[in-house]
């Protein structure tokens, strides 16, 4: 019975991916910093994007630092606009039907996004592969994992929370540099 | 058991409350389709709801610095003000920057994991990498790794030189599927393109250029050919080896008689062998025998022997038989008509011309022109013929 239950969970659960090659390629150790402790999923997701794009004001949003006081608890677009203005974080605060275009733009250009995903929940969009139609999402309730969704599954996920995303207006990071003998 | 159910109910309730408070979905719905941009201390509503242009093809310039490093601070200041460095990356204007620019602290635990695969021994270290789009090869490749010696211009030149060297080494990207590369190569091997040799231009010192327009000399007038007043000539070119057959001989004599009759007694007739004639006139061997009609030393007509059977050598005589009797009957019976009038006019002109030829008087137009005029008049008369309704 237990074995069958485990197989069922494995089959029904979204796929698990590695961060390498994704727009947001944070290692597991860094992602764990943004585990959701108290219903602060919006800030956890924004914080994860902030550390990916090296924006300290956004990366430290969950804690009291020189960049400002911690921002905890639930949020809406207005609250996000307020604390981003206070902390001087440049963001696009997007609601409505255009979130799909913005999510694809962000991942295509090496950026992540804090996205509505799941009922009353925010997660971090890590990447999107248009060839296979695979969306990679990191849930701050389980930051060790990177979940993969197909087009239909991701659509249900994003619509469940309402179409709202936050994209940081900063340059993306380079790929992890390596020595390749090209000369 | 009851306590257990109570605990589970409390847990579910708390989770539900947490979910309700995490995201304000009501506000999301109230906002509808909206893009709010928060830029520093400002916020604005963007009219265009779509995302900005892609920047995935931008190169990456990364500075790895160290706290308490004077060179690192100088480089940071120089990159915010120096035009040479800003031509490569502008930290103050990322949207218009040629390359993405990132400034990292080696001691920042949130970022230093990025450089664990490379060796950095001095600071600041500048890294240059290709775009993450893959357009210029593997984005992990380090195209340039160097340190800052204090001269922003030198650093910019080093970076540019490295990028150029790297790009030059890149292999051309393979097309996806040779069979799909329609239109890339022609289906045959075209001849190699021959570039015209450049015309050497004289080296001109700009200081030697004279702005004053030179005097324009009048164009030289071509030398006019010597006028041989009143010298019509018929030159009969024959081949001494072939000779003339009796029939050709008679035909040429008829042509000459006709020409003499038309041109008058002033027409000179000369017989010339082809070997001599080809030095003076454009005559081919296969044209011989040929009659050249010249005037004032210039060839006006050339009549080859092949056309002799088709040449009418006798001047046409205009007789009573040439009177257009149908035209006269038309005029008498039905009254004036253009075709009938034209026919009578043609007859009259031919009659006058024939009389002038007979008397040796000069003709107003040559025979070819005269025939063209008659043909034009006849064509005009035909257009005036009324069609029965």
Interface residues (C-beta under 8 A of the other chain):
Chain A: X27 X29 X30 X38 X39 X40 X41 X42 X51 X54 X59 X73 X74 X75 X76 X77 X78 X79 X81 X84 X85 X88 X89 X90 X91 X92 X93 X94 X95 X96 X97 X98 X101 X102 X105 X106 X108 X109 X110 X116 X119 X120 X121 X122 X161 X162 X163 X164 X169 X170 X171 X172 X173 X174 X175 X176 X177 X178 X179 X180 X182 X183
Chain B: X18 X19 X20 X21 X22 X23 X24 X25 X26 X27 X28 X29 X31 X32 X33 X34 X35 X36 X37 X38 X39 X40 X41 X42 X43 X46 X49 X50 X51 X52 X54 X55 X56 X60 X62 X94 X97 X100 X101 X102 X103 X104 X110 X111 X113 X114 X115 X117 X118 X127 X129 X132 X137 X138 X139 X140 X141 X142 X143 X165 X166 X169 X170
